[in-house]
Amino acid sequence: MTTQYLTDERGEKVAAVIPIADYDALMEDVADLACVAERRDDDRISLEEVKKQLVADGLIPH
């Protein structure tokens, strides 16, 4: 990531400029983290149970 900084008259960094592709990737990460936070209290199931359900749904071979 190539970052450029905008500074005030004292040379203090006040803003950052990043490539749009990097911005988009960061926003996707933020959205993913929001989903994780929303589902924090959801019931959990084991990997074995997930595999059984995928087999039952015909999504993976037995």
C-alpha positions as CSV (number, residue, x, y, z in Angstrom):
1,M,0.0,0.0,0.0
2,T,1.4,3.4,-1.0
3,T,0.2,5.9,1.5
4,Q,0.6,9.7,1.2
5,Y,0.0,12.0,4.1
6,L,-1.4,15.5,4.1
7,T,0.1,17.8,6.7
8,D,-0.9,21.0,8.3
9,E,1.3,24.1,8.5
10,R,3.3,22.6,11.4
11,G,4.0,19.4,9.5
12,E,1.6,17.3,11.6
13,K,-0.2,14.6,9.7
14,V,-3.9,15.4,9.3
15,A,-5.0,13.0,6.6
16,A,-3.9,10.0,4.6
17,V,-4.4,9.3,0.9
18,I,-4.4,5.6,-0.2
19,P,-5.1,3.9,-3.5
20,I,-8.8,3.2,-4.1
21,A,-8.1,-0.6,-4.4
22,D,-6.6,-0.5,-0.9
23,Y,-9.5,1.5,0.4
24,D,-12.0,-1.0,-1.1
25,A,-10.1,-3.9,0.5
26,L,-10.1,-2.1,3.9
27,M,-13.9,-1.4,3.6
28,E,-14.5,-5.1,2.8
29,D,-12.5,-6.0,5.9
30,V,-14.6,-3.6,8.0
31,A,-17.8,-5.2,6.6
32,D,-16.5,-8.7,7.4
33,L,-15.7,-7.6,11.0
34,A,-19.1,-6.1,11.4
35,C,-20.7,-9.5,10.4
36,V,-18.5,-11.3,12.9
37,A,-19.5,-8.9,15.6
38,E,-23.2,-9.3,14.8
39,R,-23.0,-13.1,14.9
40,R,-20.9,-13.3,18.1
41,D,-23.7,-14.7,20.1
42,D,-25.1,-17.1,17.5
43,D,-25.2,-20.8,18.3
44,R,-22.2,-22.7,17.1
45,I,-22.0,-26.2,15.4
46,S,-19.1,-28.5,15.1
47,L,-17.2,-29.0,11.8
48,E,-18.4,-32.6,11.8
49,E,-22.0,-31.4,11.9
50,V,-21.3,-28.9,9.0
51,K,-19.8,-31.7,6.9
52,K,-22.9,-34.0,7.6
53,Q,-25.2,-31.2,6.5
54,L,-23.2,-30.5,3.3
55,V,-23.3,-34.3,2.5
56,A,-27.1,-34.4,3.2
57,D,-27.6,-31.3,1.0
58,G,-25.6,-33.0,-1.8
59,L,-23.0,-30.2,-1.8
60,I,-20.0,-32.5,-1.1
61,P,-19.5,-36.2,-1.8
62,H,-20.0,-38.8,1.0
